[in-house]
Amino acid sequence: MGAGTDMWLSQGGKIDGKFSEVIDCKNHSNFVSMQVKEGLQDEDESDKNFVMSFSHCSMKDGKTFEDYMAAQDAWNAYQDENGFSDSAWVMFPIFGETDDSYDFKAIGTNDDQSSFCNDYRLMSEGHRRKSSELFDGVIDCDIPRLYNAITVRTMTAGEDNQVLQPLLNKKGRQ
């Protein structure tokens, strides 16, 4: 993780300058992510575009991250049985985040708009009820925001766990 930041600080000035020409960004924050569902992958690995949704989520009183993961695991199995193709992630704020009104971001990704719309169609056909059954007693989430995204960097195997485990231990969410 640090190597990428070092490279950005030493070589990213031109890109940062171009970015600053089109957007005003005063906040820089950092999150650690954990994949909680691996979805179907597009055969074309050169296509770095995908669809991503974000929701801020908080644990309900008396619930733990283990409760959330049990619901997520059940939802993953249900999705696999019913033709969903999305991947799912959670992102925990580490530093720089000024909004402390949530515990984590719930992320959904699809390889493209077609697979996203297929999953959306499945939800609208009634599968949303199962999601509600599993998650409503465990977490509260706001309305998702949807983005078209591009992969810039992929973490190497093991990087996730090096950063994530200390955070989970700190928050009592082993």
C-alpha positions in Angstrom: 0.0 0.0 0.0 2.7 2.5 0.9 4.6 1.9 -2.3 1.6 3.1 -4.3 1.4 6.3 -2.2 5.1 6.9 -2.5 4.8 6.6 -6.3 1.9 9.0 -6.4 3.7 11.5 -4.3 6.9 11.4 -6.4 5.3 10.9 -9.9 1.7 11.9 -9.7 2.0 15.7 -9.9 1.0 16.0 -13.6 -2.1 13.8 -13.1 -3.0 15.6 -9.9 -2.7 19.0 -11.6 -5.1 17.9 -14.4 -7.5 16.4 -11.8 -7.4 19.7 -9.9 -8.4 21.6 -13.0 -11.8 19.9 -13.2 -12.7 19.2 -9.6 -12.3 20.8 -6.2 -11.4 18.1 -3.7 -10.4 19.3 -0.2 -11.0 15.9 1.6 -8.7 12.9 1.3 -9.7 9.8 3.1 -8.7 6.2 3.3 -10.7 3.1 3.7 -9.8 -0.6 4.0 -11.9 -3.0 1.9 -12.9 -6.6 2.3 -14.6 -8.6 -0.5 -17.6 -10.4 0.9 -18.9 -11.9 -2.3 -17.2 -12.8 -5.5 -19.5 -12.4 -8.4 -19.4 -13.7 -12.0 -16.5 -12.2 -13.9 -16.4 -10.9 -17.4 -14.2 -12.9 -19.7 -12.6 -9.7 -21.1 -9.9 -8.9 -18.5 -8.8 -5.9 -20.6 -12.2 -4.1 -19.8 -11.5 -2.1 -16.7 -15.0 -0.5 -16.6 -17.7 -1.6 -14.2 -20.7 -0.4 -12.2 -20.5 0.3 -8.5 -23.0 1.2 -5.8 -22.3 2.6 -2.4 -24.4 2.7 0.8 -23.5 3.9 4.2 -24.5 1.2 6.7 -24.6 0.9 10.5 -25.0 -2.1 12.8 -28.3 -2.2 14.6 -28.1 -2.1 18.4 -26.8 -5.4 19.8 -25.7 -6.6 16.4 -22.1 -7.5 15.5 -20.1 -7.7 12.3 -20.4 -11.5 12.6 -24.2 -11.1 12.5 -23.8 -9.1 9.3 -21.5 -11.6 7.8 -23.9 -14.5 8.6 -26.7 -12.5 6.7 -24.2 -11.7 3.9 -23.2 -15.4 3.5 -26.9 -16.4 3.4 -27.6 -13.7 0.8 -24.6 -14.8 -1.3 -25.9 -18.4 -1.4 -29.4 -17.2 -2.3 -28.0 -14.9 -5.1 -25.9 -17.8 -6.5 -29.0 -20.0 -6.6 -31.1 -17.3 -8.4 -28.8 -16.0 -11.1 -27.3 -12.8 -9.6 -23.9 -11.8 -10.9 -22.7 -9.0 -8.6 -19.7 -8.9 -6.3 -20.0 -7.3 -2.8 -17.5 -5.5 -0.6 -17.4 -3.6 2.7 -15.2 -0.6 3.2 -14.2 0.6 6.7 -13.1 4.2 7.2 -9.5 4.4 8.4 -8.5 8.1 8.3 -9.6 11.4 6.8 -13.4 10.6 6.8 -15.3 13.4 8.3 -18.7 11.6 8.4 -18.8 9.4 11.4 -22.5 8.6 11.1 -22.0 5.1 9.7 -19.9 1.9 10.5 -19.0 0.9 6.9 -19.8 1.3 3.3 -21.6 -1.6 1.6 -20.4 -1.8 -2.0 -22.0 -3.7 -4.9 -20.2 -4.1 -8.2 -21.2 -5.5 -11.6 -18.9 -6.0 -14.6 -21.2 -3.9 -16.9 -24.5 -2.2 -17.2 -26.1 -5.3 -18.7 -25.3 -7.5 -15.7 -26.3 -4.7 -13.3 -29.6 -4.3 -15.0 -30.2 -8.1 -14.9 -29.6 -8.0 -11.1 -31.9 -5.0 -10.8 -34.6 -6.9 -12.7 -34.2 -9.9 -10.4 -34.6 -7.6 -7.3 -37.7 -5.9 -8.8 -39.2 -9.4 -9.5 -39.4 -10.1 -5.8 -35.9 -11.2 -4.7 -35.6 -7.9 -2.7 -37.9 -9.6 -0.1 -35.2 -12.2 0.8 -32.6 -9.4 1.1 -34.9 -7.5 3.5 -35.6 -10.7 5.5 -31.8 -11.3 6.0 -30.5 -7.8 6.6 -33.3 -5.6 8.1 -32.7 -6.9 11.6 -29.0 -6.5 11.4 -28.1 -3.2 9.6 -29.5 0.1 8.6 -28.3 1.5 5.2 -29.0 4.7 3.3 -30.1 4.8 -0.3 -27.3 3.5 -2.6 -25.5 5.8 -5.0 -24.6 4.3 -8.4 -21.4 5.1 -10.4 -19.7 4.0 -13.6 -16.1 3.2 -12.4 -12.7 2.2 -13.8 -10.2 -0.1 -12.1 -6.9 1.7 -11.6 -5.0 -0.7 -9.3 -5.7 -4.2 -8.0 -4.3 -5.2 -4.6 -2.0 -8.2 -4.5 -3.0 -11.3 -2.5 -2.5 -10.8 1.2 -2.6 -7.0 1.2 -6.2 -7.0 2.3 -5.6 -9.1 5.4 -2.5 -7.1 6.5 -4.6 -4.0 6.8 -8.0 -5.3 7.6 -7.4 -7.6 10.6 -6.0 -4.9 12.9 -9.1 -2.7 12.1 -11.5 -5.5 12.9 -9.7 -6.2 16.2 -9.8 -2.5 17.1 -13.6 -2.3 16.5 -14.2 -5.7 18.2 -15.3 -7.2 14.9 -13.0 -10.2 14.6 
